[in-house]
Amino acid sequence: MKTFLPILILAVAAGAPLAAQSSNPESDFDRFQQDQWSQGQTPSRPKVDTQKMVKASTAVLHEREPELSPEEFALYDKVSAMLATNPEFAVKLLETMMGDKEKPSPAFEFVLGNAYYEGKQMALAEKCYRSAVERYPEFLRAWKNLGVLYYTTDRLPEAVKCFVKAVSLGDRDASTLGLLGYCLEMQGNLVAAEVDYLQAASIDPADPGWQQGLLRIYIKGKQFGRAEPLVRSLIKAQPTDANLWLDYASILIAQQRKLEAIAVLETAQAAGAADPDELALLGDLYAEQGLAPEAAAVYAQLLGPARARGEQKLIYYAQVLIAAGKLPEAEQALAAVKGELTPAGRLALLQTRADLLMAGKHWPDARKEIESLLALAPLDGRALLTLGRICVEEKDLAHASFAFEAADRVPEFAYRASLELATIEVQNRHYAKAVAYLEKALQLQKSDAVEDYLARIRTLVPADDKSG
């Protein structure tokens, strides 16, 4: 009848599983960067030996910093070798100087702070360093080591202040500048971070950590013209670093050079430098280019190192292909999902198989798949909706209503279930019941199309009552 088709269209539209993805290169890049962030791909800390930095700060800067008194130097000379062999006893000997009536020099507080730091007594080390810089504000090494302490204890804003002070006093060590760049980067101050990374890289060009920091700055600032030659240089020096290949591909994607990005990732794969992130991105690019067999093959490779992710990629890709009407390709993608599945993967595979069979109008087989799913998860709302739709196609409206009523009790799927139930009631000429379901749907989600349809169904209710 005429009233059946519009509400059926509404229900199908409400249940559409996939939305078209943007082909805008900027949004592709932003989405890729967001995916990396959500997966915990935050910048790794620079590979700096902070213990070594503290130990290397023993050389006194004569005429620029405080010096040990003769008594302090004599004590330190006795225990300096002991700090490496018996640090706890050495620290106790140094602490005896702190017990004297006369306060030790800032230089001695600095020495004791280093001993505490090496012994991982951070609170005591901080107290000594802070006292040293408060009493002698030009104490470069104390500012630097206090910055290192804050850096290692994740107090980056405080570390920035200390490193800036050390640099202003003349520190030009690459590690100081590089760590300052990292702390500024983490605070979002990309301009200042870039300056410090550049200085660190120029002082110690052999350390790739500072160049990698620069690369992150360029990528975050979308300075792809600078990022591309830098990442190529880094890959040449570190060809097995999977993250660099991923960065290179993301830079190319941002410039809408996706075929080049595919070539880069294929090279990484051939070189054995492709981790799950690289494989996933390569599969996504294949999928976007319509290379279904290649995409399915790459996603299948994820089943080894990242099983859950591989399942998710393959099954989602099959859903995309089903929505696009590419049923043979979807079947091929699902065939690649092999081996022992995760519980979530098992449910998703059964649902997608049912979707594929429904798209091919193989209703009995689709019903078997979805009933197998419901045997594992009786309250799966999407599966209940699917079962109901299959029953409608099989003209089994009684079981369809039962399935939709069950889905209606699952909050996430109540809106769609209400529309489906209204469809059945209109088909059965139970217009009052249809009105009730449509009103419930509108309470859950406003829709002009549903409101217009409800208004038309309401005009049929009096006639329906009279005939009843």
KAPEHU-V729197 format. One line per field, one symbol per residue. ss: DSSP state (2 for helix, 1 for strand, 0 for the rest). psi: psi as a letter, one per 40 degrees, with the letter a starting at -180 (. if undefined). burial: # if it has 9 or more other ideal C-beta (glycine too) atoms within 8 Angstrom, else .. A space follows every 50 residues. Layout:
ss = ???
psi = ???
burial = ???
This chain:
ss = 02222222222222000000000022222222222222000000000002 22222222000000000002222222222002222022222222222200 00000222222222222200022222222222222000022222222222 22000222222222222200000222222222222200022222222222 22200002222222222222000222222222222220000222222222 22220002222222222222000002222222222222000222222222 22222022222222222222222000222222222000000022222222 22222222200022222222222222000022222222222220002222 22222222002222222222222222200022222222222222000222 222222222222222220
psi = idedddddddddddehdiiiiiehddddddddddddddeefihiiighgd dddddefehhgieeiiiiidddddddddeddddddgdddddddddddeei dhhiidddddddddddddefgddddddddddddddgeegddddddddddd deefgdddddddddddddeehfhdddddddddddddeegddddddddddd dddgeeheddddddddddddefgddddddddddddddgeehddddddddd ddddefgdddddddddddddefehidddddddddddddeegddddddddd dedcdgdddddddddddddddddeegdddddddddegiahiidddddddd dddddddddefgddddddddddddddgdfhdddddddddddddefgdddd ddddddddehddeddddddddddddddefgddddddddddddddhhhddd ddddddddeeddddddd.
burial = ..##.###.##..##.........#..##..##..##........#.#.# ..###.#.......#.###..##.##..#..##...#..##.#####... ...################..#.##########..#..############ #....#..#########.#.#..############.#..#.######### #.##..#############...##..##.######..#..##.####### ####...#..##.######.#.#################..#..###### ###..##########.#######..##.######.##...#...###### #########...#..##.######.....##.############..#.## #.######.#..###############..######.######....#..# #.##.###.##..#....
